[in-house]
Amino acid sequence: MQGAGRSPQRIFRRQDEVAGIRDARAKAQAEQAGMAAMAAAGKVARDAVPAAVQARDSGLLDGLGGLMPQAAQDASGGHGA
């Protein structure tokens, strides 16, 4: 009768077991977040290629190419090489 209201000891976990489980869950979450970030980066890269081709074909990159030497000169304090 004395032990009737108690839970059996086998359902309790030791602190080191709980810490191990929490650590494993944290690692799994970090890995999952990393995989999601890689998937997002892959999508961005996949979408960037057609955009770059379209920009090249429309002449946008040629127009930006003329600005690049000016921007580099401005960034170096206006002293060209």
C-alpha positions as a LaTeX table, in Angstrom:
\begin{tabular}{lrrr}
\hline
Residue & $x$ (\AA) & $y$ (\AA) & $z$ (\AA) \\
\hline
Met1 & 0.00 & 0.00 & 0.00 \\
Gln2 & 2.80 & 2.37 & 0.74 \\
Gly3 & 4.12 & 2.33 & $-2.83$ \\
Ala4 & 0.71 & 2.37 & $-4.50$ \\
Gly5 & 0.66 & 6.16 & $-4.97$ \\
Arg6 & 4.21 & 6.39 & $-6.27$ \\
Ser7 & 5.38 & 6.18 & $-9.85$ \\
Pro8 & 7.81 & 3.39 & $-10.62$ \\
Gln9 & 11.43 & 4.52 & $-10.80$ \\
Arg10 & 11.85 & 3.17 & $-14.33$ \\
Ile11 & 9.77 & 6.01 & $-15.84$ \\
Phe12 & 12.11 & 8.69 & $-14.46$ \\
Arg13 & 15.25 & 9.63 & $-16.30$ \\
Arg14 & 18.53 & 10.61 & $-14.75$ \\
Gln15 & 19.78 & 14.17 & $-15.26$ \\
Asp16 & 22.57 & 13.00 & $-17.55$ \\
Glu17 & 20.02 & 11.15 & $-19.72$ \\
Val18 & 17.84 & 14.26 & $-19.95$ \\
Ala19 & 20.87 & 16.40 & $-20.82$ \\
Gly20 & 21.85 & 13.92 & $-23.54$ \\
Ile21 & 18.35 & 13.93 & $-25.02$ \\
Arg22 & 18.23 & 17.73 & $-24.98$ \\
Asp23 & 21.65 & 17.93 & $-26.60$ \\
Ala24 & 20.62 & 15.49 & $-29.33$ \\
Arg25 & 17.45 & 17.49 & $-30.00$ \\
Ala26 & 19.42 & 20.75 & $-30.18$ \\
Lys27 & 21.88 & 19.22 & $-32.63$ \\
Ala28 & 19.05 & 17.86 & $-34.76$ \\
Gln29 & 17.37 & 21.28 & $-34.82$ \\
Ala30 & 20.64 & 22.95 & $-35.81$ \\
Glu31 & 21.18 & 20.44 & $-38.60$ \\
Gln32 & 17.62 & 20.93 & $-39.82$ \\
Ala33 & 18.06 & 24.71 & $-39.81$ \\
Gly34 & 21.31 & 24.30 & $-41.74$ \\
Met35 & 19.63 & 22.11 & $-44.32$ \\
Ala36 & 16.81 & 24.63 & $-44.69$ \\
Ala37 & 19.34 & 27.43 & $-45.18$ \\
Met38 & 21.19 & 25.38 & $-47.81$ \\
Ala39 & 17.93 & 24.69 & $-49.63$ \\
Ala40 & 17.06 & 28.39 & $-49.58$ \\
Ala41 & 20.53 & 29.31 & $-50.86$ \\
Gly42 & 20.18 & 26.75 & $-53.63$ \\
Lys43 & 16.86 & 28.24 & $-54.67$ \\
Val44 & 18.35 & 31.74 & $-54.69$ \\
Ala45 & 21.26 & 30.55 & $-56.82$ \\
Arg46 & 18.93 & 28.68 & $-59.16$ \\
Asp47 & 16.75 & 31.78 & $-59.57$ \\
Ala48 & 19.76 & 34.10 & $-59.96$ \\
Val49 & 21.09 & 32.44 & $-63.11$ \\
Pro50 & 18.07 & 33.21 & $-65.32$ \\
Ala51 & 17.97 & 36.74 & $-63.86$ \\
Ala52 & 21.64 & 37.25 & $-64.73$ \\
Val53 & 21.08 & 35.95 & $-68.26$ \\
Gln54 & 18.09 & 38.24 & $-68.66$ \\
Ala55 & 20.10 & 41.22 & $-67.36$ \\
Arg56 & 22.92 & 40.41 & $-69.76$ \\
Asp57 & 20.57 & 40.02 & $-72.71$ \\
Ser58 & 18.77 & 43.28 & $-71.93$ \\
Gly59 & 22.04 & 45.21 & $-71.83$ \\
Leu60 & 21.70 & 46.05 & $-68.13$ \\
Leu61 & 25.09 & 44.56 & $-67.31$ \\
Asp62 & 26.75 & 46.62 & $-70.02$ \\
Gly63 & 25.33 & 49.77 & $-68.48$ \\
Leu64 & 26.50 & 48.73 & $-65.04$ \\
Gly65 & 29.93 & 47.88 & $-66.39$ \\
Gly66 & 30.45 & 51.51 & $-67.28$ \\
Leu67 & 29.63 & 52.51 & $-63.71$ \\
Met68 & 32.01 & 50.09 & $-62.07$ \\
Pro69 & 35.29 & 51.93 & $-62.85$ \\
Gln70 & 33.71 & 55.16 & $-61.63$ \\
Ala71 & 32.53 & 53.51 & $-58.41$ \\
Ala72 & 35.98 & 52.01 & $-57.81$ \\
Gln73 & 37.61 & 55.39 & $-58.40$ \\
Asp74 & 35.14 & 57.08 & $-56.02$ \\
Ala75 & 35.84 & 54.44 & $-53.35$ \\
Ser76 & 39.60 & 54.99 & $-53.60$ \\
Gly77 & 39.25 & 58.70 & $-53.00$ \\
Gly78 & 39.20 & 59.79 & $-56.61$ \\
His79 & 42.82 & 58.83 & $-57.31$ \\
Gly80 & 42.82 & 56.70 & $-60.42$ \\
Ala81 & 45.72 & 54.40 & $-61.34$ \\
\hline
\end{tabular}
